[in-house]
Amino acid sequence: MLTLRFLLELALLAGAAVAGWRAGGGGIPGALLAVLGAVVVAVIWGLAIAPRARRRWPDPRRLILELVLFAVVGGALVATGSAAAGLVLAVASAAVAVAVRPLAENS
């Protein structure tokens, strides 16, 4: 389950980049938005959600932030023409984020 979670985290970064690329219309604007989207998601994740974050937020705040990030990127994918990918990312990530909570507490 934790491997799936990690893969969804990578998909979150890729989704942010794809949505940025499409929102910018490709080319240099698209590349800039792709990098910006991925960096913003990575910084938020690294500061507040990652297991080794110095100031990791406690649950339920951390869970809510995760769900918001996945929903925003999923929504951005839907808005930029990748409806299936956006919906799968948002729904699967929400389910896994909730499902791993009992696993994380017992380890």
Buried (B, 14 or more C-beta within 10 A) or exposed (E): EEEBBEEBBEBBBBBBBBBBBBBBEEEEEBBEBBBBBBBBBBEBBEEBBBEEEEEBBEEEEBBEBBBEBBBBBBBBBBEBEBEEBBBBBBEBBBEBBEEBBEEEEEE
